[in-house]
Amino acid sequence: MLAVATALAVLIGAVLGMLGGGGSVLMVPVLLYLVGLKPKTALATSQILLAVTSAVAVLVHIRARRVVWSTGVLFGATSMLGAYCGGRLARYVPARLLLLGFTGLMLLSAAQMLRGRPVGSAPRAARSGDGGVSGRCAAIGFLTGSLAGMLGVGGGFLIVPALTLFSGLPIEKAVGTSLFIISLQSLAGSIGYLGHVAVDVPVVTQLAAAMALGSIGGGLLSRRLPAALLRRLFAGLLLGVALFMLLRNL
């Protein structure tokens, strides 16, 4: 089953590279039901895979100048702090409750993707020195990081809209900047988890290489495929997997 999981990891990495988030939420079910990992081990492994994959995927966007460093560093720093705290706090949360929370996040992610960006919601221009915008970005970064760090996801489906709404970034730069933030956030979350969970290094290495390869292809295809159609198809898949996990855990 590890071979099947590796093939799926390539596809999940491609989705992450194209959309700047979302793909990681499918990695946890793969780790649980195909690789056979225990819940907290799967969440910790997901964080490591996401850190590596996002760091590779963002290289394509850096080359295309789609990463806004000032916003990424601010958002990323606070999300790292939140993710580390979330990863440490997961030690005291029952595994079943973590999986139910993760399933709820999948449903929220699917709803966000189906909804898309409302008509007329073009991002406003960010003003330099706008302390209110910086403060909101920092606060949202910490909250997103805490949730993502605990549940083993990247939170890109929350980060991308936040970057467009509060930082005024166009969608293509929000996607690139989101990947930079997720790489930092997931690294911190995995460190928080590794304080109380051990991972299988060979499995992590194989799946990380597969996801990283897929993410490069996804980044290159990000401006050539209809993102709206991809979001809808992916949202439908998320809904199906989330309902399956909900039935399994209830």
C-alpha positions as CSV (number, residue, x, y, z in Angstrom):
1,M,0.0,0.0,0.0
2,L,3.0,2.3,0.4
3,A,3.4,2.3,-3.4
4,V,-0.2,3.5,-3.8
5,A,0.3,6.1,-1.1
6,T,3.5,7.3,-3.0
7,A,1.6,7.7,-6.2
8,L,-1.2,9.7,-4.4
9,A,1.5,11.8,-2.8
10,V,2.6,13.0,-6.2
11,L,-1.0,14.1,-7.1
12,I,-1.4,15.7,-3.7
13,G,1.8,17.6,-4.1
14,A,0.7,18.8,-7.5
15,V,-2.6,20.2,-6.0
16,L,-0.6,22.0,-3.3
17,G,1.7,23.6,-5.9
18,M,-1.2,24.8,-8.1
19,L,-3.5,26.1,-5.4
20,G,-1.1,27.1,-2.6
21,G,-2.9,24.9,-0.1
22,G,-5.6,22.3,0.2
23,G,-3.7,19.3,-0.9
24,S,-2.3,18.5,2.5
25,V,-5.6,17.7,4.0
26,L,-5.8,14.6,1.8
27,M,-2.4,13.3,3.1
28,V,-3.6,12.5,6.6
29,P,-6.3,10.0,5.3
30,V,-3.7,8.4,3.1
31,L,-1.3,8.0,6.0
32,L,-4.1,6.6,8.2
33,Y,-5.9,4.2,5.9
34,L,-3.2,3.3,3.3
35,V,0.1,3.5,5.2
36,G,-1.6,2.4,8.5
37,L,-0.1,5.0,10.8
38,K,-1.7,5.8,14.2
39,P,-3.6,9.1,14.3
40,K,-1.0,11.3,16.1
41,T,1.8,9.8,14.1
42,A,-0.1,10.5,10.9
43,L,-0.6,14.1,11.9
44,A,3.1,14.6,12.8
45,T,4.2,12.9,9.5
46,S,1.8,15.1,7.6
47,Q,3.5,18.2,9.1
48,I,7.0,17.1,8.0
49,L,5.8,16.2,4.5
50,L,4.1,19.5,4.2
51,A,7.2,21.5,5.3
52,V,9.4,19.8,2.8
53,T,6.8,20.0,-0.1
54,S,6.0,23.6,0.4
55,A,9.6,24.6,0.6
56,V,10.2,22.9,-2.8
57,A,7.0,24.2,-4.3
58,V,7.6,27.8,-3.4
59,L,10.9,27.8,-5.5
60,V,8.8,27.9,-8.7
61,H,6.8,30.9,-7.4
62,I,10.0,32.7,-6.1
63,R,11.5,32.4,-9.6
64,A,8.2,33.9,-11.1
65,R,8.3,36.7,-8.5
66,R,5.0,35.6,-6.9
67,V,6.2,35.7,-3.2
68,V,5.8,39.0,-1.2
69,W,8.5,38.6,1.4
70,S,7.5,41.4,3.8
71,T,4.0,39.9,4.2
72,G,5.3,36.3,4.2
73,V,7.9,36.9,6.9
74,L,5.4,38.7,9.2
75,F,2.6,36.1,8.7
76,G,5.0,33.2,8.8
77,A,6.7,34.3,12.1
78,T,3.5,34.4,14.0
79,S,2.1,31.3,12.4
80,M,5.3,29.4,13.4
81,L,4.8,30.3,17.0
82,G,1.1,29.3,16.8
83,A,2.0,26.0,15.0
84,Y,4.6,25.0,17.6
85,C,2.2,25.7,20.4
86,G,-0.5,23.7,18.6
87,G,1.8,20.7,18.0
88,R,2.8,20.7,21.7
89,L,-0.8,21.0,22.8
90,A,-1.8,18.0,20.7
91,R,-0.1,15.8,23.2
92,Y,-3.0,16.4,25.7
93,V,-5.8,16.1,23.2
94,P,-7.4,12.6,22.6
95,A,-6.5,11.2,19.1
96,R,-10.2,10.7,18.2
97,L,-11.0,14.3,19.0
98,L,-8.1,15.5,16.8
99,L,-9.4,13.4,13.9
100,L,-12.9,14.8,14.4
101,G,-11.4,18.3,14.4
102,F,-9.4,17.4,11.3
103,T,-12.6,16.1,9.5
104,G,-14.4,19.4,10.4
105,L,-11.5,21.3,8.8
106,M,-11.8,19.2,5.7
107,L,-15.5,20.1,5.4
108,L,-14.6,23.8,5.9
109,S,-11.9,23.6,3.3
110,A,-14.3,22.0,0.8
111,A,-16.9,24.7,1.5
112,Q,-14.3,27.4,1.0
113,M,-13.2,25.9,-2.3
114,L,-16.8,25.5,-3.6
115,R,-17.6,29.1,-2.6
116,G,-14.5,30.6,-4.3
117,R,-14.0,34.3,-4.2
118,P,-17.2,36.3,-4.1
119,V,-17.8,38.5,-7.1
120,G,-16.6,42.0,-6.6
121,S,-14.2,41.0,-3.8
122,A,-11.1,42.3,-5.5
123,P,-8.3,42.8,-3.0
124,R,-7.7,46.3,-1.9
125,A,-4.3,47.8,-2.3
126,A,-2.1,47.3,0.8
127,R,-0.8,50.6,2.3
128,S,2.7,50.6,3.6
129,G,2.9,51.4,7.3
130,D,-0.7,50.3,7.8
131,G,-0.4,49.0,11.4
132,G,-4.0,47.7,11.5
133,V,-3.3,45.5,8.5
134,S,-0.1,44.2,10.0
135,G,-1.7,43.5,13.3
136,R,-4.6,41.6,11.7
137,C,-2.1,39.5,9.6
138,A,-0.1,38.7,12.7
139,A,-3.1,37.7,14.7
140,I,-4.6,35.6,11.9
141,G,-1.1,34.0,11.4
142,F,-1.0,32.9,15.0
143,L,-4.5,31.5,15.0
144,T,-4.1,29.7,11.7
145,G,-0.8,28.3,12.8
146,S,-2.2,27.0,16.1
147,L,-5.0,25.2,14.4
148,A,-2.8,23.9,11.6
149,G,-0.1,22.8,13.9
150,M,-2.5,20.8,16.1
151,L,-4.4,19.2,13.2
152,G,-1.4,18.5,10.9
153,V,-2.5,20.6,8.0
154,G,-1.1,23.6,6.2
155,G,-4.2,25.9,6.4
156,G,-3.6,27.3,2.9
157,F,-7.3,27.5,2.3
158,L,-7.4,30.0,5.2
159,I,-4.1,31.7,4.4
160,V,-4.7,32.5,0.8
161,P,-8.0,34.4,1.4
162,A,-6.5,36.2,4.4
163,L,-3.6,37.4,2.2
164,T,-6.0,38.7,-0.5
165,L,-8.3,40.4,2.0
166,F,-6.0,41.9,4.6
167,S,-2.7,42.4,2.6
168,G,-4.2,43.3,-0.7
169,L,-2.3,40.7,-2.6
170,P,-3.5,39.5,-6.1
171,I,-4.4,35.8,-6.1
172,E,-1.2,34.6,-7.9
173,K,1.0,36.3,-5.3
174,A,-1.2,35.1,-2.4
175,V,-0.6,31.5,-3.6
176,G,3.1,31.9,-3.7
177,T,3.3,33.7,-0.4
178,S,1.0,31.1,1.2
179,L,3.4,28.3,0.3
180,F,6.3,30.2,1.9
181,I,4.2,30.7,5.1
182,I,3.1,27.0,5.1
183,S,6.7,25.8,4.9
184,L,7.7,27.8,8.0
185,Q,4.5,26.9,9.8
186,S,4.6,23.2,9.1
187,L,8.3,23.0,10.2
188,A,7.4,24.6,13.6
189,G,4.3,22.3,13.9
190,S,6.4,19.2,13.2
191,I,8.9,20.2,15.9
192,G,6.1,20.6,18.3
193,Y,4.8,17.1,17.5
194,L,8.2,15.4,17.5
195,G,8.5,16.2,21.2
196,H,5.9,13.5,21.9
197,V,5.6,11.4,18.7
198,A,8.1,9.3,16.7
199,V,7.9,9.1,12.9
200,D,9.1,6.5,10.4
201,V,12.0,8.2,8.6
202,P,12.1,5.9,5.5
203,V,8.3,6.4,5.0
204,V,8.7,10.2,5.4
205,T,11.6,10.3,3.0
206,Q,9.8,8.4,0.2
207,L,6.5,10.3,0.5
208,A,8.3,13.7,0.9
209,A,10.2,13.1,-2.4
210,A,7.0,12.1,-4.2
211,M,5.1,15.2,-2.9
212,A,8.0,17.5,-3.7
213,L,8.1,16.2,-7.3
214,G,4.4,16.7,-7.7
215,S,4.5,20.2,-6.2
216,I,7.1,21.3,-8.8
217,G,4.8,20.1,-11.6
218,G,1.8,21.8,-10.0
219,G,3.7,25.1,-9.7
220,L,4.6,25.0,-13.3
221,L,1.0,24.2,-14.3
222,S,-0.6,26.7,-11.9
223,R,-1.1,29.4,-14.6
224,R,-2.1,27.0,-17.4
225,L,-5.0,25.1,-15.9
226,P,-8.5,26.5,-15.0
227,A,-8.1,26.9,-11.2
228,A,-11.9,27.3,-10.7
229,L,-12.6,23.8,-12.2
230,L,-9.7,22.3,-10.2
231,R,-11.1,23.7,-7.0
232,R,-14.6,22.4,-7.6
233,L,-13.3,18.9,-8.4
234,F,-11.0,18.9,-5.4
235,A,-13.7,20.1,-3.1
236,G,-16.0,17.3,-4.2
237,L,-13.2,14.8,-3.4
238,L,-12.6,16.5,0.0
239,L,-16.3,16.2,0.9
240,G,-16.3,12.4,0.1
241,V,-13.2,11.7,2.1
242,A,-14.4,13.9,5.0
243,L,-17.8,12.0,5.2
244,F,-15.9,8.7,5.1
245,M,-13.7,9.8,8.0
246,L,-16.7,11.1,9.9
247,L,-18.5,7.8,9.7
248,R,-15.3,5.9,10.7
249,N,-14.7,8.1,13.8
250,L,-18.3,8.3,15.0
